[in-house]
Amino acid sequence: MASWWLDVPESRLSQGDVVVGVPLAALAYPPTNIHKQVVKGGLEAWVTTPAKQQKASGLFVAKGSSSAVVLVLSHGCELDKDERKGRVVVCEASPAERLNSEVRDVVFAQRRISLMPLPAVPGHGDYYADIRTVQSVDRRIVEAGGRAASMTAEARTRLQTQLAAFFARDLLPSA
């Protein structure tokens, strides 16, 4: 592919944007309820709910990053609705240097369906997006992050193809 990135990011949030500074979280295992409680000194704190009082719904312990790099997966049609309180579907992106050289070669040869190569992200270098980490984030949080890059039309088509393959691989004809 000739070029993955536009010279200047799109004026509006778009599919294929790389955004920095977006907090992400995932439920910690095992799922553990938490609740507010007044503790020593009269302060309020979050504490683990005793097992016998655990509920199927409520607040749970999560682990994550307060400032992740994400790839925007939401389609442009959804993003164009301009719902300030809407949700944006993203997945986490990480520096390619975190991969061992064997896995990195497979990812950047575009032979790993769950990991999308993001070569030469402007100002950041080689990254990869882990589609297994898909989650929705409040649009205001994503827009408050720093947009590092927007994909070219050709790269966006490549992203859409990889998303289709990841989510519908059993429906695709075999080679």
C-alpha positions in Angstrom: 0.0 0.0 0.0 1.4 3.4 -1.0 0.5 5.4 2.1 -1.4 4.6 5.2 -1.8 8.2 6.6 -3.1 11.5 5.4 -0.6 14.4 5.6 -3.0 16.2 8.0 -5.7 14.4 10.1 -9.3 14.8 8.9 -11.1 17.8 10.3 -13.6 15.6 12.1 -13.2 12.3 13.9 -13.2 9.4 11.3 -12.8 5.7 11.1 -9.1 4.8 11.1 -8.0 7.7 13.2 -5.3 7.1 15.7 -6.0 8.9 19.0 -3.7 9.3 22.0 -4.6 9.8 25.6 -7.9 7.8 25.7 -8.5 5.9 29.0 -9.5 2.3 28.5 -10.6 -0.3 31.0 -11.7 -4.0 31.1 -13.3 -6.0 33.8 -10.8 -7.6 36.1 -10.9 -11.3 36.7 -12.6 -12.6 38.7 -15.4 -10.1 38.5 -15.6 -8.3 41.9 -18.3 -5.9 43.1 -17.2 -2.7 44.8 -19.1 -0.1 46.8 -18.5 3.2 48.5 -18.0 3.1 52.2 -17.0 5.5 54.9 -13.6 4.5 56.2 -11.2 5.6 59.0 -11.1 9.4 59.3 -14.6 9.8 57.8 -13.4 9.6 54.2 -15.4 7.8 51.5 -13.5 5.0 49.7 -14.3 2.3 47.2 -14.0 -1.1 48.9 -14.6 -4.7 47.7 -18.1 -6.0 48.5 -18.0 -9.1 50.6 -18.7 -12.3 48.6 -22.0 -13.0 50.2 -23.3 -9.6 49.2 -22.0 -9.6 45.6 -24.6 -8.8 43.0 -24.9 -9.7 39.3 -25.1 -6.0 38.5 -23.5 -2.9 39.9 -19.9 -1.5 40.0 -17.0 -3.8 39.4 -13.2 -3.6 39.6 -11.6 -2.8 36.3 -8.0 -2.7 35.1 -6.8 -0.5 32.3 -4.8 2.4 31.1 -5.5 6.0 31.9 -3.9 7.2 28.7 -4.0 4.6 25.8 -3.5 5.0 22.1 -6.6 3.8 20.2 -7.7 3.1 16.7 -11.2 4.4 15.8 -13.3 1.5 14.4 -16.7 3.3 14.3 -17.8 3.8 10.7 -17.9 7.4 9.4 -21.8 7.3 9.1 -22.0 6.8 12.8 -19.4 9.4 13.6 -21.1 12.0 11.3 -24.2 11.9 13.4 -22.5 14.4 15.8 -24.1 13.0 18.9 -22.0 14.7 21.6 -22.9 12.0 24.1 -22.6 9.1 21.6 -20.3 6.2 21.8 -17.2 5.5 19.6 -16.0 2.0 19.0 -12.2 1.7 19.4 -9.5 -0.8 20.0 -6.2 -0.4 21.7 -3.1 0.2 19.7 0.4 -0.5 20.9 4.0 0.1 19.8 5.2 -2.7 17.5 8.4 -2.9 19.5 6.4 -4.7 22.2 6.0 -7.7 19.8 8.7 -10.3 19.5 10.3 -10.1 16.0 8.7 -13.3 14.8 5.1 -12.1 15.7 5.9 -8.6 14.4 6.9 -10.0 11.0 3.6 -11.9 10.8 1.6 -8.9 11.8 3.3 -6.5 9.4 2.9 -9.1 6.6 -0.8 -8.8 7.4 -1.2 -12.5 8.2 -2.6 -12.1 11.8 -6.3 -11.4 11.6 -6.6 -10.1 15.2 -3.7 -7.7 14.9 -3.9 -4.8 12.4 -0.5 -3.3 11.4 -0.3 0.5 11.7 3.0 1.2 10.0 4.8 4.6 10.5 2.0 6.4 12.5 3.1 10.0 12.2 5.0 11.1 15.3 4.8 7.6 16.8 6.4 5.0 14.6 5.2 1.5 13.9 2.1 0.4 15.9 -0.4 -2.4 15.8 -4.1 -2.5 16.8 -5.4 -5.4 18.7 -9.0 -6.0 17.5 -9.7 -8.3 20.4 -9.7 -5.3 22.7 -12.7 -3.6 21.0 -14.8 -1.4 23.3 -17.0 1.6 23.1 -15.9 4.9 24.7 -17.9 8.1 25.3 -17.3 10.3 22.3 -16.3 13.3 24.4 -13.4 11.3 25.9 -12.2 10.2 22.4 -12.5 13.8 21.1 -10.6 15.1 24.1 -7.7 12.9 23.1 -5.0 14.0 20.7 -5.6 12.8 17.1 -2.2 11.6 15.8 -3.3 10.5 12.3 -6.1 9.8 9.9 -6.0 6.9 7.5 -6.0 7.3 3.7 -9.1 5.9 1.9 -7.0 2.9 0.8 -5.9 2.2 4.3 -9.4 2.6 5.6 -10.6 0.0 3.1 -7.8 -2.3 4.4 -9.1 -1.7 7.9 -12.7 -2.5 6.9 -11.5 -5.7 5.2 -9.7 -6.8 8.3 -12.7 -6.0 10.5 -15.0 -8.0 8.2 -12.5 -10.9 8.3 -12.1 -10.8 12.0 -15.8 -10.7 12.9 -17.2 -12.8 10.0 -14.4 -15.2 9.1 -16.7 -18.2 9.2 -18.9 -16.6 6.6 -16.1 -15.9 4.1 -15.4 -18.3 1.3 -12.3 -20.4 1.9 -9.4 -20.0 -0.4 
